[in-house]
C-alpha cells in the first residue's frame, strides 16, 4: 500500500465530511467532528473502493487517474460516513 494515495484519501475525506456537514445543517457535528468522521470515512471508503477495483489503481501510482480516484473515493467515503453519523445523532436526539 502506498502512503500518498492514503493521505489524499484522508484529506479529501475531511473535506467531504465538512461539505456534507455544511449541506446537512440539522445533522452537522461541528467542524472538528465533521473532519474526524470524514477522515475515518475517507480512509475506509478509499480502501474499500480500492479493494473492489472501483477507484484508485491497485498500484497506487501517482498518475492523474489514481489521484482523481483517491480524491473521489476519499471525499465520497468521508461525506457518507459523516452523513450516517449525523443522521444517527439526530435520531437519538429526538
NUFI-944187 format. One line per 10 residues: number of its first residue (from 1); their letters; for each residue z, y, x of C-alpha. Coordinates in nm, 4 decimals. Each point is the difference from the previous one (the first is absolute). Layout:
N
NUM> A> Z/Y/X  ... .
This chain:
94
1> XXXXXXXXXX> 0.0000/0.0000/0.0000  -0.0955/0.3395/0.1264  0.2475/0.2868/-0.0021  -0.2389/0.2867/-0.0783  -0.1215/-0.1329/-0.3380  0.3612/-0.0666/-0.0988  0.1001/0.3561/0.0899  -0.2953/0.1341/-0.1992  0.1096/-0.2098/-0.2990  0.3592/0.1213/0.0244 .
11> XXXXXXXXXX> -0.0960/0.3670/0.0208  -0.2552/-0.0278/-0.2787  0.2602/-0.1906/-0.2039  0.2410/0.2920/0.0346  -0.2728/0.2383/-0.1129  -0.0936/-0.2324/-0.2879  0.3623/-0.0241/-0.1089  0.0363/0.3769/-0.0070  -0.3268/0.0453/-0.1879  0.1125/-0.2565/-0.2577 .
21> XXXXXXXXXX> 0.3339/0.1796/-0.0260  -0.1679/0.3338/-0.0582  -0.2263/-0.1477/-0.2677  0.2878/-0.1724/-0.1792  0.2504/0.2850/-0.0348  0.2307/-0.2058/-0.2257  0.0227/-0.2909/0.2459  0.0156/0.1778/0.3342  0.2697/-0.1054/0.2448  -0.0063/0.3210/0.2028 .
31> XXXXXXXXXX> -0.2013/0.0633/0.3129  0.2119/-0.2125/0.2339  0.0172/-0.3091/-0.2220  -0.3632/0.0366/-0.1082  -0.0850/-0.0131/0.3706  0.2268/-0.2989/0.0667  -0.1396/-0.1949/-0.2954  -0.3507/0.0991/0.1078  0.0558/-0.1145/0.3589  0.1277/-0.3391/-0.1143 .
41> XXXXXXXXXX> -0.2789/-0.0323/-0.2565  -0.2621/0.1126/0.2489  0.1084/-0.2603/0.2530  0.0224/-0.2789/-0.2547  -0.3146/0.0962/-0.1870  -0.2028/0.0442/0.3150  0.1076/-0.3345/0.1385  -0.0515/-0.1808/-0.3300  -0.3480/0.1404/-0.0505  -0.0806/-0.0687/0.3649 .
51> XXXXXXXXXX> 0.0994/-0.3652/-0.0430  -0.2170/-0.0230/-0.3085  -0.2896/0.1485/0.1952  -0.0362/0.2904/-0.2423  0.0890/0.2876/0.2305  0.0368/0.0336/0.3753  -0.2020/-0.2230/0.2286  0.1946/-0.3000/0.1303  -0.0504/0.1196/0.3565  0.1700/0.3287/-0.0847 .
61> XXXXXXXXXX> -0.2538/0.1928/0.2033  -0.0332/0.3734/0.0096  -0.3432/0.0248/-0.1547  -0.0436/0.2342/-0.2959  -0.0063/-0.2809/-0.2567  0.3315/-0.1396/0.1199  0.1630/0.3436/0.0043  -0.1204/0.0798/-0.3523  0.1158/-0.3436/-0.1174  0.3443/0.0570/0.1507 .
71> XXXXXXXXXX> 0.0219/0.3455/-0.1578  -0.1028/-0.1257/-0.3406  0.2159/-0.3117/-0.0051  0.3054/0.1832/0.1313  -0.0393/0.2907/-0.2408  -0.0553/-0.2218/-0.3013  0.2846/-0.2336/0.0970  0.2359/0.2932/0.0484  -0.0964/0.1602/-0.3277  0.0301/-0.3245/-0.1942 .
81> XXXXXXXXXX> 0.3439/-0.0883/0.1368  0.1290/0.3532/-0.0602  -0.1328/-0.0119/-0.3566  0.1691/-0.3364/-0.0618  0.3333/0.1172/0.1406  -0.0248/0.3276/-0.1919  -0.0738/-0.1796/-0.3259  0.2921/-0.2393/0.0507  0.2304/0.2925/0.0801  -0.1173/0.1854/-0.3100 .
91> XXXX> 0.0493/-0.3011/-0.2268  0.3494/-0.0626/0.1382  0.0989/0.3606/-0.0692  -0.0556/-0.0426/-0.3761 .
